[in-house]
Amino acid sequence: MQHNLKKFINYHARNAAETHGTALDANCGDRAETIALRSLDWDRDRFDIEFGLQNGTTYNSYLISGDKTALVDTSHAKFRQLYLETLAGVVAPETIDYLIISHTEPDHSGLVKELLALAPQATVVGSKVAIQFLEDFVHQPFQRRVVKSGDRLDLGQGHVLQFVNAPNLHWPDTMLTYDEKTQILFTCDVFGMHYCSDDLYDEDLAAISPDYHFYYECLMGPNARSVLAALKRMEPLGEIGLVANGHGPILRYNVHELIARYRHWSQAQTQGEKTVVVFYISEYGYSDRLSQTIGKGIVKTGMAVEMVDLKAADPQEIHELVGRAQALVVGMPPMSGAHVKEISQNLATILAAANPKQAVGFYESYGEDDEPIDPLATKFNNLGLKSAFPPIRVKATPDEALYKLCEEAGTDLGQLLGRDRAIKQMKSVDNDLDKAMGRISGGLYLITAQKGDVKSAMLASWVSQASFEPPGITIAVAKDRAIESLMQVGDRFVLNILGADNYQPLMKHFLKRFKPGADRFAGVKTQTAQNGSPILTEALAYLECQVTSRLDCSDHWIVYSQVETGRVSDSEGLTAVHHRLVGNHY
Ligand code: FEO
């Protein structure tokens, strides 16, 4: 485990000036007015859904000094000593005037309690929701100032801070802060990426792009409408010279390009053919993470998702969203506590706005005080809504297998909504182009992968050798396939090559429609590969592979992988071949 903490002093005073030609305060001299404190976490454990690319992450915190001093966010608790020591090296904590909280997840607010012990005079500045969340985990009195979009805070020396509420990017508490003097926008999770490197800035756009996109898809994609609303609220700020994000390199060289990508992706996302509203309860049990994982599974199918916090949502907004949705997913709320009244009012609004053409699914939050699913499900069933997926009942602390189940439930729901389109597409066989495309043939393969307790399999025919040295292959994987999340860069899997004389039982088995979380290998003979994935004993040959890169190809990922080892069981055997008639489906 390697934890470093780096501090970068004066980066805006020199670099933003060079980039934008902005005249800095002539009296500034060598005094550092904006300091970045970046905790470099090279090997963060993969326990969050968005940590797919395995490039570690950073936790970025900032100090702004005018006549008054403001600290923007803190760090993860695992960096307690390093962070607090480094901070004390640049400012005496007892002189910090403001602690600006952009978002209250522990990777940014994990040291708030410690910081307030060192700086009890500091006023905590945040959105109304952030201050409420903080009260729940700080458990001590603190001075606070609730701010909303358009509010300003003057630190002196020209550092006037403007605030922009950005609810649901990706939590309801999120707030952006803009320094008018330096044109730096402090964004916490927004415009971030899980990418750890020594580089302070985004010099290498090609290197960071996959992580930037993946992070958007996991955290922001399910909140695309909220992203567009926040981008609109950012417009009056004027020029943004630097994006001081909470994770990854700070955006300096590609600010406009990377902000534009959020706009482009969010516009595409909100134009999904159908919409699913996913209701969750922030800061209750595992509701946030479970709901996001379900949302991620839905988004994979091309449907739009709206994430709505039952604790903070406005009934009118709920009524409007439910009215135009094709499906609903409801997280079970607590039976007692401070927000029970608002939540039950919001549930009543959902029931009043729901209609029998919709599908509905439920999941437990595992918050120790969950309402039971069945009475609520009965109310929706009585209104005529069909079941989107079997209720997700959480019996133990959610693990990777449960998160995979949630993602698959979301994908099943998205596929259910897209079924009519898929059937229509399969029936349209009189198109010459489709018939010509159908003459492309391939072999028949089964991809098998296991990571921890999670395993999956997929029948594939779009497989090709792609390099001699090192030996490499490409596989086209549809974006809504369950196995896709086990084929991120760095992941290992097995390509099982099926034999012409015995492929049918295996193909029939793996073409079955499995319930979310079902064991796809039950009744199938397997051995364990060196890389931990299952090898199908009946396969003609197998290759152990590691994913090197992925190319986004519209509705598929092209996954390029290096082959590490392989064996053939019958050197005379021939590979099963897949002939098709049309190219518009498999
Ligand atoms: Fe980086 Fe949502 O915390």
Residues whose N, C-alpha, C, O or C-beta is under 5 A from the ligand:
A	BS01	FEO	E105 D107 D189
